[in-house]
Amino acid sequence: MKILLLGKNGQVGWELQRALAPLGDLVALDFDSPGPLSADFSKPESLAATVRAVAPDIIVNSAAHTAVDKAESEPDLAQALNAAAPGVLAREAASLGAWLVHYSTDYVFDGSGSAPWLEESPTGPLSVYGRTKLDGENAIRASGARHLILRTSWVYAARGGNFAKTMLRLAKERDQLTVINDQIGAPTGADLLADITAHALRTALQQPSVAGTYHAVAAGETSWHGYARHVIDFARAQGQAIKVAPDAIEPVPTSAFPTPAKRPTNSRMNTSKLRDTFGLTLPVWQTGVTRMLTEVLG
């Protein structure tokens, strides 16, 4: 079994190197990997030669243009990375008879209402990022390739920057914080996504009928304000030098922080299909965040 992993140095890609290794011979690349194999998503057609050279049984694509605000000013690059490149990978996967695993986002929805989004809920992206990710999904479906598209949200990892680390830094520097409280979702660890991927692939290899789109997020829900409170309260309990008082973390609406790209306020995602199909139990979001914080603060 040969697996081609693209985007190996991203938050999810880093964890996938661990989770996928027991499944087969892993070839892991990033856009700047040395050698003859190109993984430059800004040149989508160059990926075709790489896929043909490796001839994998499974392609796992964890590369993407994820700078949501920056995508508004560079839509062509976002389209290349998030739509054209996955389309090329899907075309080559279909030609080889390989599986393609691809990660998408709750940003394909318009963020309205309060009900968790189902896989078949009507899409309506609000941003360039969301539109290009939806285009990528559609290109994969149109290719005829056997695929698993995992939509997720609010991804974090101990490695690299994340919201929790930013809140910890600010909580040590400031007397007061203001954090958005009207966007609702589930912080989801890159390690959890990687493990879900490995479990799902094992099933898919035996049961090709499970191909399709799934929502993959941690259980439960919170706002960015609730997320920040959890992070700061945990750090304070661990003896960290926290300057901000517990009652000085002020909840504010999204309108308090204008951004180039509009954010969905409802990022809730229904994971029943994923759990039922693959026999998975998803931990509450606090479990993963606490584990990440333990590692970061250790």
C-alpha positions in Angstrom: 0.0 0.0 0.0 1.5 3.3 -1.1 0.2 6.6 0.3 1.0 10.1 -1.1 0.6 12.8 1.5 0.6 16.5 0.3 1.0 19.4 2.7 3.1 17.4 5.2 4.2 20.4 7.2 0.9 22.0 7.9 -0.9 21.4 11.2 -3.0 18.5 9.9 -0.2 17.2 7.6 2.2 16.9 10.5 -0.2 14.8 12.4 -1.1 12.7 9.3 2.5 11.7 9.0 2.1 9.9 12.3 -1.4 8.6 11.8 -0.9 7.2 8.2 2.4 5.6 8.8 1.0 2.3 10.0 -1.3 2.0 6.9 1.5 1.7 4.3 4.5 3.1 2.6 4.2 6.9 3.1 5.6 9.5 0.6 5.1 12.8 2.3 5.7 16.1 0.5 5.3 19.8 0.9 5.5 22.7 -1.6 9.2 23.2 -0.8 10.2 19.6 -0.6 13.6 19.0 -2.3 14.1 16.6 -5.2 12.2 15.9 -8.4 8.7 15.5 -7.0 6.7 18.7 -7.2 4.1 19.5 -4.6 3.7 23.2 -5.5 -0.1 23.8 -5.5 0.4 27.2 -7.1 1.2 25.2 -10.3 -1.6 22.6 -10.2 -0.6 20.7 -13.4 2.8 20.0 -12.0 1.1 17.8 -9.4 0.0 15.4 -12.1 3.6 14.3 -12.8 4.2 13.7 -9.1 1.1 11.5 -8.7 2.1 9.5 -11.8 5.7 9.1 -10.5 4.6 7.9 -7.1 1.6 5.8 -8.4 -0.1 5.8 -4.9 -3.0 3.7 -3.8 -4.1 6.6 -1.6 -3.6 10.4 -2.0 -4.2 12.5 1.1 -4.3 16.2 0.4 -3.9 18.4 3.5 -2.5 21.4 1.6 -4.7 24.5 1.1 -4.8 28.3 1.1 -6.1 28.8 4.6 -5.4 32.6 5.1 -9.0 33.5 5.0 -8.6 37.3 4.9 -5.6 37.2 2.5 -7.6 35.1 0.0 -9.9 38.1 -0.5 -7.0 40.0 -2.1 -5.4 37.0 -4.0 -8.4 35.1 -5.3 -6.5 33.6 -8.3 -3.9 32.0 -5.9 -6.7 30.7 -3.6 -8.5 29.2 -6.6 -5.3 27.5 -7.7 -4.6 26.0 -4.3 -8.1 25.2 -3.1 -9.8 24.3 -6.4 -7.6 23.7 -9.4 -5.0 21.6 -7.5 -7.5 19.3 -5.8 -9.2 18.9 -9.2 -5.9 17.7 -10.7 -5.3 15.3 -7.9 -8.8 13.9 -8.3 -8.3 13.5 -12.0 -5.1 11.6 -11.5 -6.6 9.5 -8.6 -9.5 8.5 -10.9 -7.0 7.5 -13.6 -5.0 5.4 -11.2 -8.0 3.9 -9.3 -6.6 5.5 -6.2 -8.5 7.0 -3.2 -8.3 10.7 -2.5 -8.8 12.2 0.9 -9.4 15.9 1.0 -10.2 18.4 3.8 -12.8 21.1 3.4 -14.5 23.6 5.7 -17.7 24.9 7.3 -17.0 28.1 5.3 -18.8 26.4 2.3 -22.0 27.3 4.2 -23.5 30.8 4.8 -23.3 30.5 8.6 -27.0 31.3 9.1 -29.3 29.9 11.8 -28.3 27.7 14.7 -28.9 24.2 13.5 -25.8 22.0 12.9 -25.0 21.7 9.2 -25.6 18.4 7.5 -23.5 17.1 4.6 -26.4 17.8 2.2 -27.3 21.2 3.6 -27.4 24.0 0.9 -24.1 25.6 0.5 -23.6 29.4 0.3 -20.1 30.6 1.0 -19.5 34.1 2.1 -15.9 34.5 1.2 -13.3 33.8 -1.5 -11.9 31.1 0.8 -15.3 29.5 1.2 -16.0 29.7 -2.6 -12.7 28.2 -3.6 -13.0 25.4 -1.1 -16.5 24.6 -2.4 -15.1 24.6 -6.0 -12.5 22.1 -4.9 -15.1 19.8 -3.4 -17.1 20.0 -6.6 -14.1 19.3 -8.8 -13.4 16.1 -6.8 -17.0 14.9 -7.0 -17.1 15.5 -10.8 -13.8 13.6 -11.4 -15.3 10.2 -10.6 -12.4 9.5 -8.2 -13.1 7.4 -5.1 -12.9 10.0 -2.4 -13.4 11.1 1.2 -14.1 14.8 1.7 -13.8 15.7 5.4 -15.3 19.1 6.3 -14.0 20.5 9.5 -13.7 23.8 11.4 -11.7 25.7 14.0 -8.6 23.5 13.6 -5.7 23.8 16.0 -2.5 22.0 16.9 0.3 22.2 19.4 2.7 22.8 16.6 2.6 26.3 15.0 0.4 29.2 15.9 -3.2 29.0 17.0 -6.0 30.9 18.8 -5.2 29.3 22.2 -1.6 30.4 22.1 -2.6 33.9 21.1 -5.0 34.1 24.0 -2.4 32.8 26.4 0.1 35.5 25.2 -2.4 38.3 25.5 -3.7 37.1 28.9 -0.2 37.4 30.2 0.2 40.9 28.8 -3.1 42.7 29.2 -5.5 43.6 32.0 -8.6 43.1 29.8 -9.4 41.1 26.7 -12.3 41.4 24.2 -13.3 38.1 22.4 -16.0 37.4 19.9 -19.0 35.5 21.4 -21.5 35.3 18.4 -19.6 32.8 16.3 -20.3 29.2 17.4 -18.3 26.1 16.5 -16.2 23.3 17.9 -12.4 23.6 18.2 -11.0 20.5 16.5 -7.5 19.1 17.0 -5.3 18.3 14.0 -4.4 15.1 15.8 -8.1 14.1 16.0 -8.6 14.8 12.3 -5.5 12.7 11.5 -6.8 9.8 13.5 -10.3 10.0 12.0 -8.6 10.0 8.6 -6.7 6.8 9.3 -9.8 5.0 10.7 -12.0 6.1 7.8 -9.4 5.0 5.2 -9.2 1.5 6.8 -12.9 1.1 6.4 -13.0 2.7 2.9 -10.4 0.3 1.6 -12.6 -2.6 2.6 -16.0 -0.9 1.8 -15.6 1.4 -1.2 -19.3 2.3 -0.8 -18.5 4.6 2.1 -17.0 7.2 -0.4 -18.4 10.7 0.0 -18.5 13.8 2.1 -18.4 13.8 5.9 -18.4 16.4 8.7 -15.5 15.8 11.1 -15.3 18.0 14.2 -15.0 17.5 17.9 -18.2 17.1 20.0 -19.9 20.0 21.7 -19.9 23.7 20.8 -18.6 27.0 22.1 -17.9 30.6 21.1 -14.5 32.1 20.6 -15.1 33.8 24.0 -15.9 30.4 25.6 -12.9 28.9 24.0 -10.7 31.7 25.4 -12.1 31.4 28.8 -11.4 27.6 28.9 -7.8 28.2 27.7 -7.1 31.0 30.2 -8.8 29.3 33.2 -6.8 26.1 32.5 -3.5 28.1 32.3 -4.3 29.9 35.5 -5.0 26.6 37.3 -1.7 25.3 36.1 0.1 28.2 37.8 0.8 30.3 34.7 1.3 34.0 35.3 -2.0 35.3 34.0 -2.5 39.0 34.2 -6.1 39.3 33.0 -8.7 38.8 35.7 -11.5 36.1 35.1 -14.1 38.8 34.9 -12.1 41.0 32.5 -12.6 38.8 29.4 -15.3 40.8 27.7 -17.7 39.1 25.1 -18.2 41.2 22.0 -20.0 40.7 18.6 -18.3 39.9 15.4 -18.9 43.5 14.3 -16.3 44.7 16.9 -13.6 43.2 14.8 -14.2 44.0 11.1 -12.2 41.7 8.7 -11.8 41.6 4.9 -13.6 38.2 4.8 -17.0 37.7 6.3 -17.0 34.9 8.9 -19.9 32.4 9.4 -21.6 32.9 12.8 -22.9 29.3 12.8 -20.1 26.8 12.4 -21.9 23.9 14.1 -21.6 20.7 12.1 -23.6 17.5 12.5 -21.3 14.5 12.6 -23.9 11.7 12.8 -23.0 10.4 9.3 -19.3 10.1 10.2 -19.9 8.5 13.5 -22.4 6.0 12.2 -20.5 5.1 9.1 -17.1 4.5 10.7 -18.1 3.5 14.2 -16.4 6.5 15.8 -16.9 8.4 19.1 -15.8 12.0 18.9 -14.5 13.5 22.1 -15.8 16.8 23.4 -13.7 19.8 22.2 -12.5 20.5 25.8 -10.6 17.2 25.8 -8.4 18.0 22.9 -7.8 21.6 23.8 -6.8 20.6 27.3 -4.4 18.0 25.9 -2.9 20.5 23.6 -2.5 23.1 26.4 -0.8 20.5 28.6 1.7 20.0 25.8 2.2 23.7 25.1 2.6 24.7 28.8 4.6 21.6 29.8 
